[in-house]
Amino acid sequence: MKLRTITSFLFLLLIVAACKKEKDPVTVPVTFDSTQYQTLATYDTSGRPNNLSKDTVSPGITAFMNSNIQEGSDLRTTHPELLSSTAIADIRITKPSNVSVTFVSQGAGKANAVAFYTYPTANPPASANDIKQIVYIFPNAGKGTTLKAGDKVNIGHFDVGTSIGFVLMQGAWDPTTKTLNNSAVHFCSNDVLNPEVDPNLKKHAVLLSYPAESKVLVGFEDLDRTDKHCDHDFNDVVIYTTVQ
């Protein structure tokens, strides 16, 4: 009788432990309740901003990008070093500079927006509550975009001690209403602001250095990386920045 009681107790413990494991979240929604949103410029009915200038995306850059972040090619297998790197795509301003962002390509199934935020370099954000303002650069840089490779936006002049982070806002552009949804899921260049619990899955922006033209491409993944539909190819939006 005693042995049976102990066995039943252990069985119950196993059930409780299994239930707890099933309930442990793999992702925790991140809300930007303290954040205000702005746009740099007006935009047309496709989400194309009216402050574009033109850069040249060379065939070399295109070939380099296509060989490293191919559509549907899981970086965890093809280039795990890009995901294991602790480097993030945020820009540190070390001298007064003008900063521009150039659109290279997109391979998304959603009408994603690309935006930026700033913070003091000496005091990086620890949570979404530390992001006071997000500014849209490209209202639609994803599915249905009319952006072309080389379309560029000057996002402003920044002083020493400022850092710039980037945000892919999942499906933030509504092609029906022609408006932006500030409540869209945010995937940030700073891993700490992303929703996945597993630190190995928190990265949503990878850096690809192209020394031939002194450029660093930033490739974004637009799905929660715990989602079974996520392909981890990080080519959903590709941009690079110019600091002058």
Summary of the structure (lengths in Angstrom):
residues: 244
radius of gyration: 20.7
end to end distance: 80.0
largest distance: 81.9
contacts: 745
relative contact order: 0.23
helix: 22%
strand: 32%
